[in-house]
Every structure is written in structure tokens, then in C-alpha cells.
């Protein structure tokens, strides 16, 4: 059983996007956001708003503006709010560095990670996470997953990740799929009565890849199935996989992509312009009443004159039109 409260569908007021760049999305009678459409919880991973300021209050504002009532929260947002020591900026991509410079950068990052580890294990974070949860609760937004990606952390830090996610109201912690991470995090999820939830990119395009191998490490291992990456890499309709593994899928990342054999192939597009069978997927989950979160992951190029909030609002409306 998943740790989710499905909100009662209230009145959905769909308004035009106005000059102030605020979208009046779907809301309950109390004015709080409600993106549960016919039993399917539409949400977003907060990575979708990476191009914009992303403090917790910013994210709450974006959820209210788009009518989103449930999120997968990026771990850095939570940790920064709770007072984590700052990490140094990554070197610019493509920058050429000498061996001495690479060693220096590595040392700086190791020192920063050690400071963050000390902070995580200080025992001083729980109150800030309770405060953070209250902020989201008061706005009518639930946190169903936290993406801490802790599989390479120490055992003590992994405990911290699950404990913190539980305080925030999440049912589990996400990381990237792989044998090492799935084998390591599953037992921690069992210990904490939660889920270890794993996200795919294009790995299913390898004919030897099998999701069930990763799930077999623990009954608490679940999938965060990225249907866009899956479709773009395999050319297969994800519906067949969802039917087979629906009881091991905690959440889905929704995006539209061109097909594997298209030109250009496996490319993010605005929703409705690609080939990903989003309608099939959403109706399948709705009609079977499966308890699977469906999260928007905004990855296509934002058109000139728009922003990530406006584009996310379009994605919410796209899902609403399919599900209602």
C-alpha cells in the first residue's frame, strides 16, 4: 500500500495564461491546488523548474499557479532549506583542465562533501524538515518522493535520507537505476518501512536490460518509470510494461519524445508534438485505478516568451483533457 491521500475533486477552473504569467489551474473549493483527475494524481518533479528560482516558497508558488497538488521534490532544495553547507559550483562543461587542476577540484569537492556529511549526521535537521512539510501542507501540496539519490552515501547518511523523506511525508526516496544502487538501497527502504524508487534513462534500449532484475533485490524496490526515455530508447509503447509491472511502479515521469526511428530520433518535444503515447498511458492507469503517481518532467526547450511555469501549466492541462 502506498502512502498517498487522493484529494477530492473539486471545481476545476481553467483560465487563460495572462500577462502576469500566472495560470489559474485546478483548485478545490478552498482555493488549494488539486491535480487529481478521475483518480490519477498528476504532479511534477521540481527539476522541471530548474531554469527558475527554486526555493521551497518558489516551488509552492509554481504549484499553486499551475494547480499541481503533489510533487517529487529534488533533494538539494530540501537540504539547502534545512541549512546544508553549500557545494562548490561544478567546473564549466567542456573546460580543459590539467591533471593538477583536476586534483584540486576533486579535493575541493571531497572537503565539501565531508562537511555536508557532518551536517547530515548532526541531528539538527528534523525540525527544519517538519517546518518545510508544514509549508507545503498549508499550501495544499504533498511531497510523495524526495530525490536524495543517496546510494553512494555512507550507511548513516542513507538512514538520514529515508528518515528525512518520511518527515516530509514522502513514501520513498529516488535514485538512478543500477545494480549497485538497487542492491544497496532496498534493505534500507525495508528497515524504514518505505520504498527505494529507481529512475531510468535510455538503458531499456539495451536488449539485455530487464527491470525485474533490479526489483528482485528487495520487495521495497519500486520503479520511477520514465516513459519518455523508455519510448525514445526502445520504440515500444510503455503500456505493455506498465501492465506487467504496475504493482512495482510507484511513479511515472511523463514527457513527450519523438520515436526511436524518427528524424530527429528520441528527442524531447512540447507535449502533443512528439510520438510518446501519453494518452494510452494515462487512460490505462485511470481505467485500472492503479495507484501510480504521474509526474510531469519538463525537458523540452522552452519557447521564446514563455517560461517553465507556463509550460508546466500546459502539461497539466494536456493531462486533464485526457483524463476527464
N, C-alpha and C positions, 0 to 999 in steps of 0.2 A: 504493500500500500504506500502511496506517495503522500508527502506532507504538503497538501495543497488545499486551499479553500476556494472553490469555484464561486465567484461573485454572482449575485442575482442580476439578471439582465434588466436594466432599467430603460430609460429613454435614450435613444441614440440620436444625437443632433449632429448632422453632418453639415458643416459650414464651408464656405469657400475660404481659400487661403487669402488673407487680406494683407494690406501693405505693411502692417506691423510684423509680418512673418509669424503670426500666431494662428495655429489651426485649432479650431474648436472641435475636438474629436468626440468620441463616445463617452458618455458620462452617466452616472447613476442620478437618482433624484436628489441626492445630497451634493451633487456637483463634483464628485470624485471620479477619476477616470475608470472606465470599465471596458476592457478589450476582450471579454469573453463572449464569443459569438456562437450561439447554439451549442454551448458546451465545449468549444475549442478555445483554449486560452492562448491568445496571441500576445506575444511580448516582444522584447528586443534584448539583444546583448548590447551592453553600453559601449562596446567597441564601435558600434555604429556611429557614435558621436565623437569619435577621436579627433576630428578636424575642428572641434569647437571646445570652449572651456568645459571642463568635466569635473568640477567639484560635485559633491553629493547634491547640493542645492541646485546646481545647474541641471543635473540629471533629473531631479524631481520636476523641475520646470519643464524640461523636454517631455517627460512622461505626461504631465498634465496637458501640455499643448497638443500632444498627439493622441491623447486618450488611452495611453498604454498603462495597464494596471499591474504588470508583472515583468520582472527583468532578470537577466543573468548579469550580475554585477562584476566588473573587472576588479581583480584583487588589489591592484595598485590604487584605485580610487578609495577603497575601504581603508587600506593601510595608511595612505597619506593623510586621510581624515583623522585616523587614530594616533597620528604623530610619529610615523616611521621616519627614521633618518633618510635624508634624500640620497638618491642614487646619482652617480655622475652621468652626464649625457653620453650616449653611445657615439663613437667616432663616426664621422660622416661617411656614408656608404661610398665605396669606390676610392676612398682616400688611401694613398700609398704610404706605408709606414716601414721603417727599418725594424730589424729584429729588436733593437734596443727600445724603440718606441712601443712596439707590441708588448714587450715585457713590462714596460712602465704602465701601460693601460691595464694590463692584466692585474698588476699589483694594486692599482687604484681600485679596481672593481672587487678584488678579493677583500680589501680592507673595508670597503663599503658594505659588502655582503656580511662580513663578520659583525659589523656594527648593527646591521639590521637583524641578524640572528639574535644578538644580545637583547635587542629591543623586543623582539617577538617573545622571548622567553623571560622577560622581566616580570610578567604577571600584572602589568599595568594597562592592558588593552581592553579588558572585558567591559568596563564601564563606558568607554568610548563607542564600542560596538553596540551596546544597548542603546546608547543615545542616538546612534546612527539609524538603528532599526526603527526607533520611535519617529524619527524624521520622516522616513518612508511610509510607515504605518499611518501617520497623521495625514499624509497626502493621498492615501488610498493606493499605494504602490507596494506590492510584495516583492521580496527577493527570493527567487526559487533556487538559484545556483550562485555560488561565488567562484570565479575563475582565479584561484590562487596558483594553479599549476605547480604543486609542491613536490612532485615526485623525486626531484633531486635535492630536496631539503633534508636536514637531519631528521631523525625519528621524532625528536621533541618538537621540531617545527611543524612536522606533519600533524601531530596531535593538536598543535596550536591552530593549524588551518581548519581542521574539522570542528574544533571547539568554537572557533570564531564564526565559522559559517553557520553553525547551529544557533548561536546567539542572534545572528542576523535573520534567522527564520528560514534559512535555506535547507533543502533536503539533501544537498551534497555539494561536492567540490569538483570542478572540472580541471582536466589536464589534456594534453595531446596523447593520442593513442599510440601504444608501443608496448612490446613485451615487458620491458623493464618497468615502465610506469604502471602497467596493469597488474603485474605480479606484486609490485611493492605497495600500491595504494589500497588494493582490495581488503587486506586484513585490517588496515586502519579504519576503513569505512565500516567494516563489521563491528569493530571494537566500539565505535561511536554511534552505532545504530543509524548510519547514514549511507549515502551512495558515493562511490567513486565513478565519475561520469567522464567518458572519453570522447574526444572530438577528432574527426578525420579530416584530412585534406584529400589529396588525389591518390592516396595509397590503394584504394579499391581498384584502380586501373591496372594494378598488377594481378594477373590471373591467379597467383598463389595466395593472395590476401584473403583472409577469412575472418570476419568479425567474431565468429563464435570461438575462435582460439583465444581471443583476448577476454571474452566474457567468462571463459571457463576457469580463469584464475580465481574467481570469487563470485559467490552469489550476489554480492553487493556491488559488483561491477556493472555499470549501465552504459548506454551509448548516448552521446550528444551527436546525433547523426546529421551531418551537413549534407543535405540533399542536393545542393548546387554542386559542391565538389564531387559528390558521388556520381551525379548525372554527367557532369562535364568530363570526368575521367573514364567512365565506363560506357556511356551512351545508353545505359539501361534505365528504365523507369524505376525510381526508388520505391514505388508502391509495393512491388513484389517483396523486396527486402523488409519493408515495414510490416507487411502482413505476417511474414515469417518470424520476425524478432520483436513485435510490438510490445511484448511484456518485458523486454530488456532495453527498451528505448525510453529514456527519461525525458529527453528533449530533442528538438529538431532545429537546425539552423536553416532558415528559409532565405533563398536568394534565387535570382533568375540568371541562367547562363545559356550560352549557345551550346549546341551539341558537340559531341566528340569529333564528328566528321564534318562540321560546318566550317565556313570560311568567313571570319576567323573562328577557330575552334576553341571550345572551353573558355569562353570569355564572358565576364560579368556584363550584364545589360540592365537598363531600367526594367522594372517588372512589367511583363506583358510583351516585351520586345525580344526575349530570348526563347529558348526551347524547353526549359525545365517544366515538367508537368505539375506545376504548383496546384492547379485546380484538382487534379486527380488525388494528390497527396492530402490536401486539406479536406476534401469530401470523404475520403477513405477514413480519416481519423474521426470526423464528425459522425458519419453514419454508423461506425462501430463503437462510438462512445469510448474510445481509448483514452487513457489518462496520460497524454503526452503534451508537454509544453511545446509550442511552436513559436520560435523566436526569430524576428527579423534581424538579419545581419547585413547591414548596408555596406556593400563593397563596390558598387558601380561608380563610375566617375560622376560627380555631382555637376549638373548642368550650370552654365553661367547664369547668375542671377538668383540661384537657389542656394540652399544650404542643407545640412544633414537632417535638421529637424523637419523641414518641409518635405524632403524626400521620404523620410520615415513615415510621415503622415500619409503620403500617397500609398505606401506599402500597407499600412493599417487598413486604409480604405479598400485596397485591392483584395485583401483577405476578407474583409467584411462583406463585400459584394458577392464573394464566392460562397460564404458560409450562411448567409441569411436568405 
